[in-house]
Amino acid sequence: MEILKFKDMVDLISTDEDFQIQKNNSNSDNSLLDSYSNTVVNVSKTVSKAVVHIKVKKIGQGQRQSRNRQDPFGTGSGFVISTDGYIVTNNHVVNNTEKILVTLPDGRELEAELIGQDPPTDIAVIKIYADNLHVVSFGNSDKLQPGQIAIAIGNPLGFQCSVTAGVVSALGRTLRSESGRLIDDVIQTDAALNPGNSGGPLVDSNGKVIGVNTAVIMRAQGLCFAVSSSIAQFVTGKLIMEGKVRRGFIGISGQSVRLSQRIINYNSLKNTNGIYIAEVNQYENLDNSKLAIGDVIVEFNGNTVSSIDDLHKLLDENTIGKKSELSVLRKGKKQIINISPAELN
C-alpha cells in the first residue's frame, strides 16, 4: 500500500479554493476592524481638539491641603462649543470654586469665568477668552439606539485627551444629582470612565456630542452615565442666555406614600401613590396658604403625581407665578387646591 506524503494529505483536506475562502474571510475581518479603528481614530483626532482639561481650586481647599503639601487643584474635563470660548462641563466639577483654570490641547492655560450652573442636571458653563479655538457640536440624542458606538474623550486622573470607546448600553435611565433631583434621559454606556472624565463629551461615530459624561459606579465595571445632549443643549442655552434654568417650587416637605385600594376606588384615581405633606413653608411670591399638613398630593394641573420627582418635573419655568391646581386627598376625599408656585433660587 502506498504511503501518502504530508503534502498529498494536505491536498486531500484543503484545496486551493478553501485557502482562498479563508484568505477572503481574513481580509474581510481586517477590513471590518480597520473600519471601526478608523472611525475611532478620526473622531478622536477631530473632537480632542475641542476637549479641555479643567483644574479647579475649591473654596478653602488650599488651606486644608497645604499641610499635606498636596496639589490644591481638583480636575475635570470640558468641551468648547463656540469660537468665543463657551465651554460645557459638569456642575460638580466647578461648584464651590474660587479659581478655574483651563488647559487647551495646544498647551495654553487660561483662567475661566463661571457663566452659569444647574445642579439639578449637573451641567455648568464656563468661558475663556482666546483665539483659534476648535469646537464640537451637539448631536440629537433622541435618535440614539442601544448598541451604537460611543466614544468618550476626557482627562481621567489628569491624563490629558484620553480616548475610550464602547457602545450605548441603554437609554432613558435616571440618575440622582447632588441637588437631590433626578436627572432624566441619562445615557448608560460601557465606554470606560474614571475620575477626571467628568464633564467631557460622549460622542457618536460622526463626532457629534450625544452626552456629557457625568458619573461612574466605582464598584462596577462598564456602568457609566452621561447626561443626554437633548437636556445638555437646552440647559446650556439657558445658562448662556439667562445664567440659570428657572424652576418652580411650592414650599412643602413630603414623602411618597402608598394609597389604599379603597381610597383609589372612591376617588377614581389612576395612581397608587401620592405625596404626603409633612411641612408647609411660606415664602415671598409663593401662595400655598390653602395647603395643610396631612394633605396627600395626587395631581398637579391634571397630571398624575406619585412622587416628589414627578412634582419636580412638572414645576418648570412656565408654572412660576401662575395659578395652578393641586388635587389633594384631605380626610380621604379628593379636593382641588389653588396655588401659585414661586421661583426656585
ROBAMAR-956711 format. One record per atom (N, C-alpha, C): x, y, z. Coordinates in steps of 0.001 Angstrom, whole numbers, plus 524288, in hexadecimal, padded with zeros to 5 digits. Example, Ala and Ser with C-alpha at 12.3 -4.5 7.8 and 13.67 -1.06 7.14 Angstrom:
<vexlos>
833867E9C681E78 8300C7EE6C81E78 833907F31C81E78 832327F73681BA8 835667FBDC81BE4 832648001E81EBE 
</vexlos>
This chain:
<vexlos>
803517FB5D80000 800008000080000 80379804DC80000 80208808947FCA2 8053680D467FC2D 80434810E4800D2 8085E812C680301 807FB8165880779 8079981BEF80576 8037F81EC980714 802B4824288055F 8069F827C6807EE 808E982B24804C9 80C6282F1E806EC 8092D8337980979 80BB78368580CDC 8090983AB280FB9 8066883E8580BF9 8091A83FFB807D1 806E4843B780415 801F38418F801A6 8020C83C7380057 7FD7083A0B7FDFA 7F8D883A15801BD 7F9F883936806D1 7F5CE8393280ABA 7F36483EA080B2E 7F6B68429F80B03 7F4B6847EF80B40 7F1488490980693 7F2EE8474080203 7EFE2848117FD45 7EA8E845837FDA7 7EA5D840FD80070 7E57183E2E800EE 7E1888411D80451 7E373843D580861 7DFD88465580C13 7DF5084C3080B29 7E2D384E8380822 7E2978541C8073D 7E3E88554880195 7E0338573C7FEC5 7E103858A77F957 7E2A085E5E7F8FC 7E4488600A7F469 7E5AF865807F385 7E0FE869017F463 7DC60867017F31D 7D79886A107F3D5 7D69A86B147F997 7D7AB867217FCE6 7D6F8867C680291 7DA8E86C07804AF 7DF7C86BEA802DE 7E32D86FD9804AF 7E1898754A802FE 7DF5F875BA7FE4C 7DDAD87AC27FC55 7D92787CDE7FF96 7D57A8794E80120 7D10B87ADD80468 7D2F387CD7809B1 7D6BD879E680BFC 7D8D887B8D81107 7DB8B880DA81099 7DE698818F80C38 7E1158868380B67 7DD4088B0280AE0 7D8F888A0B807FB 7D4FF88E1580745 7D25B88F7680C65 7D13F88B5880F91 7CED288C47814AE 7D27188F7381830 7D78488E31817FD 7DB4C8910E81B28 7DB95896BC81978 7DB958979681448 7DBB289CF181251 7D6CC89FEA813DC 7D24589D1A813CD 7CD5A89F908154D 7CD738A13281AFF 7CF7F89DB781E68 7CFE189EF8823F9 7D3758A3AC824D1 7D7E18A3B4821FB 7DB818A81782287 7D8FB8AD26820B7 7D5D18ACB481C8C 7D3308B15481A82 7CF5E8B38081E80 7CC738AFF182112 7C8C68B1A582510 7CB9D8B431829A4 7CFE68B1C782B3C 7D2E88B3EB82F8E 7D5138B93E82E21 7D7108B9B78295C 7D9368BEB5827AA 7D5018C2E282776 7D0538C169825C5 7CC0E8C5258257D 7CAB48C73D82AE9 7CA5B8C3B882EBA 7C9398C54E8341E 7CDA28C8B08363F 7D2898C6DB8355C 7D70A8C9C483753 7D7598CF27834E3 7D66E8CF6082FCA 7D6AF8D46182D14 7D29D8D83182F23 7CDFF8D61D83066 7C9DF8D97283281 7CB9B8DBE5837A5 7CD938D8A183B34 7CF458DA948404E 7D3CF8DE5F83FBF 7D7848DD0983C63 7DC198E06A83B9E 7DA838E5B783969 7D74B8E5A683560 7D5BA8EA92832E3 7D2818EE0183685 7CEE48EB8E83971 7CBB78EE8983D1D 7CF168F0E08416F 7D2A48EDBF8438D 7D5EB8EFA7847D7 7D9838F40E84607 7DB808F3B18412C 7DECF8F7D883F1D 7DBDA8FCFF83ECA 7D6F48FCA783D0D 7D3D19016283C56 7D1E5903988418B 7CF8A9003A844BA 7CCFE902028498A 7D0EC9039984DB5 7D54D900CF84E0E 7D917901EC8523B 7DB329077D851F1 7DB00909F284D51 7DCCD90F5584CCA 7D9649132684FD6 7D4929116F8510C 7D0EA914D4853DC 7D0389134885990 7D2DD90F1F85B33 7D25C90D3E8609A 7D69090FC3863F7 7D4F1911E586862 7D898914B486BC6 7D92D9120787107 7DD9B9132587374 7DEAD91139878B9 7DD73915A787C8B 7DA11914998804D 7D873918988840B 7DAD69177888962 7DD7191B6288B93 7DF7891B08890E8 7DC9D91F1689438 7DABC91D73898AC 7D7C59210289C07 7D9FF921088A189 7D9F0925AE8A3D4 7DB6D9263D8A94E 7D672927348AC5C 7D4ED9235A8AF66 7D02F923CC8B281 7D0FB927B08B6F2 7CCC192A408B876 7CCFF92E078BCBE 7CED192B508C1BE 7D31592D3A8C3EC 7D52F92AF48C8BA 7D8879262D8C7EC 7D8FB924568C2FC 7DBD991F888C20E 7E1B59203A8C2E3 7E3AA924CF8C15E 7E940925BE8C1E9 7EB12925738C78A 7E809927CE8CB1C 7E985927C88D0A0 7E96F9223E8D2D4 7E58B91F198D124 7E51D919D08D33A 7E997916608D165 7EB599171F8CC72 7EF319138B8CA48 7F4D1915748CACD 7F58291A7B8CC41 7FACA91C8B8CC8D 7FE0A919A38D0A4 7FB8A917BD8D4B0 7FE57914E98D8C3 800BF90FE68D699 7FE1790D7F8D2C7 7FFFD908A18D07D 80349909968CB9B 803F590EA28CA34 80706910278C5A8 804FD90D8C8C0AD 7FFF590CF28C037 7FD9490AB88BB92 7FBD190F108B7EA 7FB0B90D968B2F8 7F9109114A8AF1D 7F38D912E48B0B4 7F291917F78B172 7ED69919AA8B345 7E93A9199A8AEFA 7EAA4918178AA49 7E6ED918438A5FA 7E475912EC8A4F9 7DF32912F68A42A 7DC7690E6B8A245 7DC3190EBD89C58 7DAD890A79899D5 7DAE090A7D8941D 7D5CC90856891DD 7D4F0909AE88CFC 7D06D907C788A18 7D148908D788456 7CD319083888151 7CD75908FF87BAE 7C91C90CA1879EE 7C99090E618751E 7C586911A9872C5 7C657911C186CE6 7C2BA9143486A0F 7C3619149886464 7C154919D48627D 7C42291C0485EAB 7C2F39212785C8B 7BE88920AC85895 7BA819240385922 7B605923BA85598 7B57D9289185225 7B8D592C89852F5 7B87B9313784FB4 7BDD9933B484F3C 7BEB99366484AE5 7C3D2938D3849FD 7C4D893D6584DA3 7C0BD93F5085041 7C1999438B8540A 7C283941798598E 7C37193C6385A19 7C59893A6185EFA 7C1FA937E4862E2 7BD16936CB86177 7B9999343186530 7BAF892E5E86588 7BB3992C7386A59 7BCC19270E86B65 7B8A89247C86ED6 7B71691FBB86D6B 7B35C91CB087085 7B657918D5873F2 7B4AF9184E878CA 7B7059148E87C61 7B2D9912DB88044 7B4789100288443 7B0D890E7388869 7B0A69128A88CB0 7AC1C9133488F0F 7ABA0916C989373 7AF1991523897FA 7AF669100789902 7B27290E6289D92 7B85090F3F89CD0 7BA0291023897F9 7BF809114A89701 7C0D4916D8898AE 7BD5591A908978D 7BE869201B89880 7BB789226A89D0D 7B86D91F4B89FC0 7B555921548A414 7B8C8922C58A8BA 7B770927238AB3E 7BA14928D48B008 7BFF09299C8AF21 7C14192C678AAF3 7C6C192D498A9A6 7C82B9330C8AA10 7CD25934038AB15 7CF15939658AB2B 7D29393A7E8A67D 7D424936638A3B4 7D7649371E89F10 7D6A49328489B5D 7D5F8933C189643 7D55592FBB89243 7D961930A888E05 7DCA292CC188D12 7E09D92D17888FD 7DF5E92925884B7 7DFE292AD087FD7 7DED59277887B5B 7E3D5926D287833 7E544921F487729 7E9BD920D7873D4 7E7CB91ECC86E99 7E93F9217D86A69 7E7B091FF486524 7EB5591BB086318 7E99A918C885F29 7ECEC914AA85CF0 7F21F916A485AE2 7F26191BAB85954 7F75391DCC85758 7FAED91FAB85BAE 7F95091EDD860A2 7FCAD920238650D 7FB889254D867B4 7F85D9289D8654F 7F71592DA1867C3 7F3D492CCF86CAF 7F51892F9F870DB 7F21992F63875B7 7EFBB934BF876C4 7EA92934D487790 7E7D3939C38785A 7E4209394A87CFC 7E33C93DB987F90 7DF6693DC2883CD 7D9F693E618816E 7D64093B7B88377 7D0F493B6F88155 7CD2893E4A884E9 7C9149404788276 7C4D2942F088542 7C02693F3F88599 7BDCC93EF188A33 7B92B93BAE88AE2 7B46093EA2888E8 7B1C793C6C88506 7AD4393EFA8829E 7A82993D5988539 7A77F938608863E 7A2AA93694888AE 7A304930E588A42 79FCA92F7388E1F 79FB792A2089026 79A18928308909B 7995F9233388FC6 79445920CB89088 794E991BA389377 7950891BE0898AD 795CB9172089BC9 791EF912B789A97 78CE7913DD89986 7894690F898987D 78AA590C20893CD 78DA990E3989010 78F4E90B0488B96 7953690A3188B75 797FB90C5C88F47 79DAB90BEC88FAC 7A06E90E3D88AE6 79E3591252888A7 7A096914FA8842F 7A24591A77885D4 7A6CC91C28883E7 7A8B492175884DF 7AB539237C87FF2 7AB8F9289F87F81 7AE2892B2587B14 7B23192EF487D29 7B6E992EA487B12 7BB039325787C56 7BCDA934E38773B 7BFF693902877AD 7C1BA93BB8872F6 7C75F93D5A87374 7CA3493CCA86F0D 7CF8B93EB686EAE 7CFD4942A686A3D 7D3DD945C986A50 7D4A5949AB86634 7D9B89485886367 7D9189461385EB9 7DDA59445685BBC 7DC469440A855F5 7E04F94402852B4 7DF9E9439184D0B 7E0A993DF984B46 7DF2493CE68466B 7E04A937E6843DD 7DE599333684706 7D97E93384848A2 7D72592F3B84B95 7D46392B66847EC 7D50F9266B848FA 7D2349225D84626 7CD379212284937 7C90B91FE78467C 7C40791F0584913 7C1A3919CD84760 7BE07917EA84A84 7BAD69135F8491F 7B519914F684973 7B1D4911F8846D3 7AC3E9132E846A6 7A91A90EF08495C 7A4879106D84B5D 7A0FE90CA784DAE 79E4D9097D84963 79DA39047A84A5F 79A949011B846F9 795269006184938 7921E8FCFD846D9 78CC08FC0384884 78C7A8F6D884B7D 78C668F726850A4 78C418F25D853D4 787098EF958537F 782FC8F23E8518F 77DDC8EFBD85116 77DE68EB5B84D0E 781BD8EB5B8498F 781F98E76584570 785CE8E2FE846B2 787F58E30584B69 78BAA8DEF084CE5 789078D9A284D49 78C2E8D58D84C68 78A548D03484D03 78E4E8CD1F85030 78C848C9BC853AC 790288C66A85690 793798C332852CD 7987E8C2F3853E9 79C058BFF5850A4 79F578C34384D08 79DD58C82984C1D 7A1028CB5584897 7A5DA8CD4B84B5A 7A9CC8CE8D8484B 7AEE28CFFF84A64 7AE988D50384D9E 7B18E8D512851DE 7B1E98D9A985546 7B79F8DA66856BB 7B9918DF15855EB 7BF148E043856DB 7BF758E49785AF2 7C2728E39085F09 7C31F8E76986340 7C8A88E99986316 7C90E8EEB98637B 7CE258F1518637A 7CE658F4E48683B 7D2958F48086B2C 7D30B8F7B486FD9 7D8778F76187223 7D8D08F89B87721 7DDDB8F8E5879D1 7DDB68F5B487EDC 7DD068F09187E7D 7DCA78ED638833D 7E1AE8ED8488662 7E11C8EEB288B62 7E5848EEDB88F02 7E9E38F27A88D12 7E8578F67688A03 7EC1F8FA4A88827 7EED68F8DE88319 7EDDC8F431880E3 7F03D8F2AE87BEA 7ED278F53487780 7EF748F92087505 7EC968FC5087152 7EB278F95D86C53 7E6728FAB786A5C 7E47C8F8C286558 7E4CE8F2CF864EB 7E2D68F023868E8 7E2778EA72868A8 7DD668E8F2865E2 7DDC98E4F286297 7D94F8E33985F72 7D7C48DDB9860FE 7D2B88DCFB861FF 7D0A28D7BC862CD 7CBD88D71A85F5A 7CADD8D24785DBD 7C6758D14885A3A 7C3498CCA385C27 7BE468CCE085B26 7BAC18C8A785C9B 7B5B88C93A85996 7B1778C7E785C21 7AC618C861859A3 7A88B8CB0F85D50 7A4458CCD885B1D 79FE58CEB085E44 79D4F8C9D786093 79D9D8C93C865AC 79B918C48486836 795B08C4C386909 793B78C96186A64 78E1F8CA0886B62 78CC58CFCC86B33 787C98D0D986A5C 785DF8D63486A04 781978D71C86E0C 780838DC1786F30 77C2A8DD688729A 77D038DC298784F 781EF8DB92879F3 782FC8DAAD87F7A 782088DFB48828F 781888DF2C887A6 781388E3BA88B18 785B98E36D88F02 787AA8E7FB89077 78C248E845893FE 78B3D8ECC7897BC 78C258EBD689CC3 78B368F0048A096 78FFD8F3908A0F1 78F098F89F8A04A 793438FC698A07A 794858FDD08A61D 798AC900F28A6CC 79A36902988AC0C 79607905F18AEA3 792AE908758AB72 78E8B90BC88AD9A 78A05908908AFBF 789FB903798AE91 785C59001D8B05E 781A18FF088AC48 7819A902198A80C 77DD29013B8A3DE 77FC38FD028A02B 77C148FA7B89DA2 77D7E8F692899BE 77EBA8F9248948B 782ED8F75A89207 7841F8F8F488CB5 781968F4F488921 77E238F6B9885BD 77B7B8F33088229 77E9A8F26D87D2D 77D1D8EE7A87A2A 77F478ED9C874F8 7853A8ED0687519 787358E9F5878D2 78CC98E9118795A 78E688E475875F0 792F28E4F48736C 795038E0DC8700B 798AA8DD5F87333 797CD8D849872DA 79B768D49187540 79F1E8D2928710B 7A4338D2898722E 7A8168D0C186E6D 7AC2F8CD678711F 7AED78CA1F86E00 7B3208C71187038 7B8688C94086E93 7B8758CDDA86C16 7BD668D08786B06 7BFD58D1F087045 7C4898D00C87145 7C6E68D07A87678 7C7B48D6258781F 7C5B48D77187CBB 7C6638DCA687EFE 7C90A8DC298844D 7CBF28E025885A6 7CE9B8E05A88AAE 7CE468E5E688CD0 7CF888E6B2891DE 7CF938EC03893EC 7D2F68EF8489081 7D0EC8F40088F10 7D39A8F78188B7A 7D1018F79B88627 7CDFA8F372884E5 7CAE58F36088012 7C60B8F6D588086 7C48F8F8108854F 7BFC48FB0E8862D 7BFC09001D88313 7BB8B900FD88024 7BB07905B487D0F 7BCDD9051D8777A 7BF77900D887648 7C1458FFF1870FB 7BCE18FE0E86D76 7BDB58FE3086851 7B9908FCB2864B0 7B9548F6D6863AC 7B4918F4ED86303 7B3988EFBA860DC 7B19F8F0B285B5C 7B4538EEA585772 7B30E8EFF58520D 7B1B38EB1B84EE9 7AEF28EBFA84A84 7AD938E7AB84709 7B1B88E71A842C6 7B0B78E3B183EFA 7B48B8E28D83AEB 7B55E8E7198372E 7B1F58EB0C8377B 7B2918EFB683441 7B5418F42983730 7B6C78F32683C0F 7B95F8F72683F27 7B5B18FB1784196 7B0A08F9E0841AB 7ACC48FD4B84421 7AC1D8FBCF849DB 7AB828FFC284D2F 7AAE38FEC8852CC 7A5708FCA7853DD 7A52C8F7EF855EB 7A0248F58D85747 79F348F58885D27 7A3418F6E286029 7A2978F702865D3 7A72F8F9A186881 7A6518FB2E86D65 7AA708FD6D870A9 7AB958F986874FE 7B03F8F74F874F4 7B1A88F34D878C9 7B1498F58087E4D 7AE708F2B788195 7AD638F505886BA 7AE4E8F16588B56 7ADEC8EC3988A9D 7AE468E8CB88F33 7B0178E35B88DA8 7B2998E0DF8915C 7B4428DB7B890B8 7B36A8D8B9895EA 7B19F8D3DC895B9 7B0FE8D0C089A79 7B62F8CE0889B7D 7B8F68CFC889F7B 7BE5B8CE278A04D 7BEF18C8588A173 7BB0F8C5EC8A3E5 7BB8C8C06D8A558 7B9958BCCB8A112 7B8128BF0389CA4 7B61C8BBDA89851 7B9838BCB589381 7B8EA8B94F88FAD 7BBCF8B9D088AD2 7B7FE8BAC788663 7B9438BE9F88321 7B6038BF9F87E8E 7B0E48C24E87FBC 7B0718C4E08843F 7ABB98C7CC88598 7AD1E8CD8E8861E 7ACA58D056881D1 7ADF08D5E1881A8 7A9518D8E387F69 7A8D78DDD4880E8 7A4278E0C587F81 7A5848E62E87D6A 7A2318E801879D8 7A2E18ED2B87781 79D938EFCE87711 79D6F8F4E187831 798AF8F7F687772 797DC8F88F87191 7933E8F74586FAF 7923F8F75086A12 792EE8FCC0867C2 794468FCE9862B7 7951C901F08601E 790189051A85FBD 78B9F9028285F94 786AD9056D85F3D 785E4908C686416 7872D906AA868AB 786D5909A886D87 78B5790D8A86DE8 7901E90BB486CC5 794BB90F0786D56 7946D913D1869D0 7928E913248650B 7923F9178B86168 78E4091B978633C 789C8919B586525 785C991D4686724 787D19205586BD4 78A2B91D9286F89 78C25920128744B 7908D923D8872FC 794099224386F7F 798659259E86DEE 7967292AC786BAB 7928F92A7B86846 7905392F3B865FC 78E19932D986A20 78B4A9309E86DE2 7890A933BC8721F 78D469364A87574 7916E933588769B 7959E9356F879E3 7987B939E08772A 7994E9396587217 79C0893D8386F33 798A69426C86EC4 7939C941AB86DB4 790259461C86CD9 78E489489F871F1 78D2F94559875ED 78AC29475687AB3 78DF59466687FAD 791FC9432F87F44 7953A94217883D7 7933493DC788757 78E7693BEE88656 78C38937BE8897F 7878C93562886A3 785BF930F5888A0 780F492E86886B6 77CBD92F6F88ACB 7789A931F28893B 774809334D88CF0 770E792EA288DFD 76FA692DD7892FA 76C18929A689495 7688892BA9898E9 763E89294F8995B 7604092AD389D6B 7609C927568A236 75E72929368A692 75DF7925F18AB3A 7593B927BB8AE51 75731924398B1A4 75267925748B482 75329925648BA6B 75804925068BC48 75928925CB8C1CE 7574A921948C581 7579C91CAD8C3D4 755F1918748C74B 75A60914A08C83F 759F1911B38CC80 75D2D90D198CD73 759729087C8CDA5 75ADC9044F8CB17 757498FFD98CB05 75A038FADB8C975 756FB8F6C18C922 7590E8F1B48C796 754D78EE968C4CB 7569A8EB018C18A 752F28E7C38BEA4 750738E3B88C245 74B448E32F8C1D4 7486F8DF5B8C507 744F58DC018C18C 744018D7478C34F 740A38D3A78C075 73AF08D4CD8C1AC 737B28D4E28BDA6 732208D5D58BE5F 72F358D0AB8BEC5 72B628D0838C22D 728548CBB88C2AE 724C88CB158BDEF 723648C63B8BCD4 7200A8C52A8B857 71AAB8C7A18B910 718E68C7F98BDE3 713D68CA658BEEC 713E98D0318BD7D 7182B8D2E78BEFA 718B98D8758BDA9 7191A8D9318B7C0 71C0B8D5C38B535 71CAD8D6168AF82 7176A8D5798ACC1 7147B8D1908AE64 70F6A8D0988ABE8 70B858D4FA8AD02 70B718D6CD8B1E1 707A48DACA8B370 7087B8DFE08B06C 70D808E1448AF6B 70EBB8E6338ACD2 7100C8E5928A70C 70F6A8E0CC8A510 710778DFA589F7D 715E58E18489DDB 719D98DFE58A0DF 71F378E18F89FD6 722008DDC089C30 725B38DFD88992F 728CC8DC9B895AD 72DDB8DACD89846 72F998DDA189C3D 734848DC5F89ECD 733A98D9558A3D7 737BC8D65E8A547 737818D34D8AA1C 73A938D5DB8AE87 73D648DA198AD46 7406F8DCF28B130 73F3D8E2C38B0DA 7405F8E5928B508 73FDA8EB378B51A 7440E8ED818B894 7441A8F2BA8B926 747FD8F5558BC7A 745618F7408C171 746F68F5058C5CB 744F78F6B18CAE9 747CE8FBAB8CC82 744E18FFE38CDA4 7472D904E38CF30 74848904E08D507 74D629050D8D664 74EF3905098DBE2 7500590A808DDF4 750F290E368DA52 7523A9138B8DBF8 750C19174E8D79F 74EA291BD08D924 74D5291FEB8D562 75031924DF8D70A 75373926FB8D38D 7568B92BA78D4B4 754BC930358D157 754D7934DF8D3A2 753349399B8D0DF 757FE93C878CECF 757A893E3D8C9F1 75BDA941438C789 75979945CF8C47E 75CBD949B58C37A 75B0794E2B8C061 7599A94C658BAD7 7556594E8A8B8DA 7536D94D5A8B38F 75148947D88B302 7508C945328B768 74E6793FE38B74D 7492193FD08BA02 7452D93DF28B743 73FF893D798B993 73EAD937B28BA2C 73F86935B78BEE7 73E249304C8C01A 73AEA930038C520 73844934548C671 73595934DC8CB7C 73129930EC8CC38 72F1D92ECE8C7FC 72ABB92B2A8C877 72C71925838C94E 73194924938C8FF 7338991F528CA09 733E691E658CFE3 733549198A8D179 7338A9183B8D707 736CC913548D7DC 7395B913248DC5B 73C4390E6B8DDC6 7386B909D18DE07 739DC905848DBB7 73665900F78DB88 733C39003C8D647 733A69046F8D30B 73199903D48CDC1 735219001A8CAAA 732D08FD6B8C6EE 735C78F9E98C37F 735018FBB98BDE0 739258FD998BB72 738DB8FF808B613 738918FAE28B253 734CC8FB008AEC4 734428F6C58AAE7 734558F8C18A545 733818FDE98A480 733AA9001589F38 73597905BE89F61 738089076689B18 7399290CD889A6E 737EA90E89894F4 7347091251894BF 732549142788FB9 7307090FA288C4B 72DDC90BE688EC9 72B9F9078388BED 72F5B9031288AD1 73448903A688C36 738338FF8D88B5A 738E88FC498904B 7391D8F74088FAC 739C08F3B689418 73EEE8F4A3896E0 73ECF8F4CD89C0B 7437B8F58689F42 743C58F10A8A331 747F68EDF48A2C3 748A18E98F8A650 74D5B8EA298A9DB 750DA8EDD88A888 755A28EE798AB8D 757838F4208AB3A 75B438F5718AE98 75DA68FAA28AE77 760208FB9F8A928 762758F7988A6E5 764F38F8348A1C7 760F88F98C89D92 75C588F73C89DDB 7582C8F89289A27 756D28FE5D89A8D 756789004C89F5D 7551C905C68A03B 759679096C89E42 75E69907DA89F19 762C990AF989D38 7629390BAB8974A 761409078389487 76107907C588ECD 75CE290BA588CF6 7589090BDA88FCE 7543090F2C88E2E 754F1914E388FA0 75829915F589391 758FE91B5089554 75D4691DEC89209 75C3191EE788D0C 75FF892170889AA 75F319275A889C7 7621592A3288687 761E992FE8886AB 75C94932138851A 7598692EFF8823C 7545E930D888091 7506093107884FF 751A492EA288977 74E0392E9D88DE4 74F1093306891C3 7538E935A589141 7551F9399E89514 7515193E3589505 74F0793F538999D 74B86943CA89A3B 746319431D897C2 7451293E7D895B0 7400693DA389324 73C7993A4689688 7377E93B818966B 733AF9387C89964 73393932E289762 7343892F3789B02 7344C929AF899A8 7309F926B389D38 72F4E921FE89B8C 72BC091EBE89E9A 72E7F919E08A0A1 72E1B919288A5C1 72FF1914598A836 72B36911218A9D3 72B2F90C3D8A856 7272C908AC8AA4B 7296B905E08AF03 726D79067F8B37E 728C2904158B84D 72472900C18BAC0 726378FCF08BDBE 722978F9E18C0E6 722988FC328C65D 71DFE8FDF38C81F 71D739001B8CD60 7191D8FD188D017 71AAA8FA5C8D42C 717148F6E38D6F7 714B68F2E28D338 717EC8F1098CF9E 716448ECD88CC1E 7135A8EE908C74A 7122B8F3AC8C6D5 70F2B8F5958C25B 712818F93C8BF03 711EC8F8A68B9F3 714E78FBD38B640 712C59015F8B603 7165D905348B67C 714EE90AB08B622 718B190D8A8B289 716DE911CE8B02F 71A28915148ACDF 71BE5919D58B006 7211291A988B068 7235691F018B33C 726349227F8AF52 725349278C8AF7B 727E592B458AC14 72CE592D378AEAD 7312B92D1F8ABBB 7362992F118ADAC 738D09323C8A950 73CD4935498AACA 7400D938148A701 745C19370E8A863 7486E933B28A56D 74DE89326C8A699 7516A937358A62D 755879373A8A94A 7598693B4C8A905 75E489392A8A626 7621093C938A519 766C993AE98A249 76ABD938AD8A611 76CD59342A8A4AF 770CD931A48A7E6 77604934598A706 77872936138AB44 77D85938B98AAD6 781FD934FE8ABE9 
</vexlos>
